[in-house]
Amino acid sequence: MTGSEDRAHRLATQLLNASMSYARLILRRYGQLGPFGFSLNREGEVMRETLDLPRLPRDPERLWKLLGEHLADRAQRGKVEAVAMAANVTLDEPSAEGYADAVALRIEHESGYALDVTVPYRIYGGQLKNLLPRRMAVGKVLAEEGECRMFTGQGRPARGLR
């Protein structure tokens, strides 16, 4: 691994950790998760990306598309060094642990480094008016190299969003 690949990998890990911390928090609190994004700015700060819309769309695929356009715009203008987008998905086949739901992430770096990450999970609890608090069990993380789109202007919505 070259120095720039190693840096891109470290930054991707940083974005993955921030994204999954946020996903765990939202899933434990609300039991569901809409599309969201994080970015790494030029100063090395990880920030959650938000859309400046008075009313966010209820459709997760539409929200994913708008968020992707927003992040691609920031990437193309050189405002960010790396981005991560995440959404809740239903797996085509249950994970090795038997989990049907997952957080799907797309992480990209301006160098062209891109990862598609799937983190299967299951939520337990949350019944009896939350007397039993929600807990989240995470399965084996699956990561594979992806195609960089945000920094080249080819962002497309992910399939399988719910």
C-alpha positions as CSV (number, residue, x, y, z in Angstrom):
1,M,0.0,0.0,0.0
2,T,1.4,3.4,-1.0
3,G,1.4,6.4,1.3
4,S,-1.6,8.0,-0.4
5,E,-3.5,4.7,-0.4
6,D,-2.7,4.3,3.3
7,R,-3.9,7.8,4.1
8,A,-7.1,7.2,2.1
9,H,-7.7,4.0,4.0
10,R,-7.2,5.7,7.4
11,L,-9.6,8.5,6.4
12,A,-12.2,5.9,5.2
13,T,-11.9,4.1,8.5
14,Q,-12.5,7.4,10.3
15,L,-15.6,8.1,8.2
16,L,-16.8,4.5,8.8
17,N,-16.5,4.9,12.5
18,A,-18.3,8.3,12.6
19,S,-21.1,6.9,10.4
20,M,-21.6,3.8,12.4
21,S,-21.6,5.7,15.7
22,Y,-24.3,7.9,14.3
23,A,-26.3,5.0,12.9
24,R,-26.1,3.1,16.3
25,L,-27.4,6.2,18.1
26,I,-30.3,6.8,15.7
27,L,-31.3,3.1,15.5
28,R,-31.2,2.7,19.3
29,R,-33.2,5.9,19.8
30,Y,-35.8,5.6,17.0
31,G,-35.5,2.0,15.7
32,Q,-35.2,3.2,12.1
33,L,-32.7,5.1,10.0
34,G,-32.9,7.4,7.0
35,P,-30.1,8.2,4.5
36,F,-27.3,10.3,6.0
37,G,-23.8,11.5,5.1
38,F,-20.5,12.6,6.6
39,S,-17.6,14.4,5.1
40,L,-14.0,15.1,5.9
41,N,-13.0,18.7,5.2
42,R,-9.6,20.1,4.3
43,E,-8.7,20.7,8.0
44,G,-9.3,17.0,8.8
45,E,-12.6,17.5,10.6
46,V,-15.4,14.9,10.2
47,M,-18.8,16.6,9.9
48,R,-22.3,15.3,9.4
49,E,-23.7,16.6,6.1
50,T,-27.2,18.1,6.1
51,L,-29.4,19.4,3.4
52,D,-30.7,23.0,3.6
53,L,-34.3,22.1,2.7
54,P,-37.3,23.4,4.7
55,R,-39.0,20.0,4.3
56,L,-37.0,16.8,3.7
57,P,-38.6,14.2,1.3
58,R,-40.2,11.2,3.0
59,D,-39.0,8.9,0.3
60,P,-35.6,7.5,1.2
61,E,-34.5,7.1,-2.4
62,R,-35.2,10.7,-3.1
63,L,-33.4,11.8,0.0
64,W,-30.4,9.5,-1.0
65,K,-30.4,11.2,-4.4
66,L,-30.5,14.7,-3.0
67,L,-27.8,13.9,-0.4
68,G,-25.6,12.4,-3.2
69,E,-26.0,15.5,-5.3
70,H,-25.1,17.7,-2.4
71,L,-22.0,15.7,-1.5
72,A,-20.9,15.4,-5.2
73,D,-21.2,19.2,-5.5
74,R,-19.0,19.7,-2.4
75,A,-16.5,17.2,-3.7
76,Q,-16.3,18.7,-7.1
77,R,-15.8,22.2,-5.7
78,G,-12.9,20.9,-3.6
79,K,-14.6,21.6,-0.3
80,V,-14.1,18.1,1.1
81,E,-11.4,15.4,0.9
82,A,-13.6,12.4,1.5
83,V,-17.3,11.6,1.9
84,A,-19.4,8.8,3.3
85,M,-23.1,8.2,2.5
86,A,-25.1,5.6,4.4
87,A,-28.6,4.2,4.3
88,N,-30.6,1.4,5.9
89,V,-31.1,-1.6,3.5
90,T,-32.7,-5.0,3.6
91,L,-30.3,-7.7,2.6
92,D,-31.2,-10.0,-0.3
93,E,-30.1,-12.9,1.8
94,P,-29.7,-12.9,5.6
95,S,-26.1,-12.4,6.9
96,A,-24.1,-15.2,8.4
97,E,-25.6,-14.2,11.8
98,G,-29.1,-14.4,10.3
99,Y,-29.6,-10.6,10.3
100,A,-31.9,-9.2,7.5
101,D,-31.1,-5.5,7.9
102,A,-27.9,-3.6,7.3
103,V,-26.3,-0.2,7.1
104,A,-24.9,0.2,3.6
105,L,-22.1,2.7,3.2
106,R,-20.4,4.2,0.3
107,I,-17.1,5.9,1.2
108,E,-15.0,7.8,-1.3
109,H,-11.7,9.7,-1.2
110,E,-10.6,12.3,-3.7
111,S,-7.7,10.1,-4.7
112,G,-10.2,7.7,-6.3
113,Y,-10.2,5.3,-3.4
114,A,-13.8,4.0,-2.8
115,L,-15.3,1.4,-0.6
116,D,-18.8,-0.2,-0.4
117,V,-19.4,-1.4,3.1
118,T,-22.3,-3.4,4.5
119,V,-22.8,-3.7,8.2
120,P,-25.5,-6.2,9.1
121,Y,-27.4,-5.6,12.3
122,R,-30.4,-6.6,14.4
123,I,-32.2,-4.5,17.0
124,Y,-33.5,-6.1,20.2
125,G,-35.8,-4.6,22.8
126,G,-37.8,-1.4,22.5
127,Q,-41.0,-3.1,23.7
128,L,-43.3,-2.1,26.5
129,K,-43.1,1.6,25.8
130,N,-39.3,1.3,25.8
131,L,-39.1,-0.2,29.3
132,L,-36.8,-2.7,27.6
133,P,-34.3,-0.4,25.9
134,R,-33.3,-1.0,22.3
135,R,-30.0,-2.8,21.8
136,M,-28.2,-3.3,18.6
137,A,-26.1,-6.3,17.6
138,V,-23.7,-5.8,14.7
139,G,-22.7,-8.7,12.4
140,K,-19.5,-9.2,10.4
141,V,-18.6,-6.1,8.3
142,L,-18.3,-6.7,4.6
143,A,-16.2,-4.3,2.6
144,E,-15.2,-4.3,-1.1
145,E,-13.6,-1.8,-3.4
146,G,-16.0,0.4,-5.2
147,E,-16.0,2.9,-8.0
148,C,-15.4,6.5,-7.1
149,R,-18.4,8.6,-8.3
150,M,-18.6,11.7,-6.1
151,F,-15.3,13.1,-7.1
152,T,-16.0,12.4,-10.8
153,G,-19.6,13.7,-11.0
154,Q,-21.3,10.3,-11.6
155,G,-23.3,9.9,-8.4
156,R,-26.2,7.6,-8.7
157,P,-28.8,6.4,-6.1
158,A,-28.2,3.1,-4.4
159,R,-30.5,0.2,-5.0
160,G,-32.3,-1.6,-2.2
161,L,-33.0,1.4,0.0
162,R,-36.1,1.2,2.2
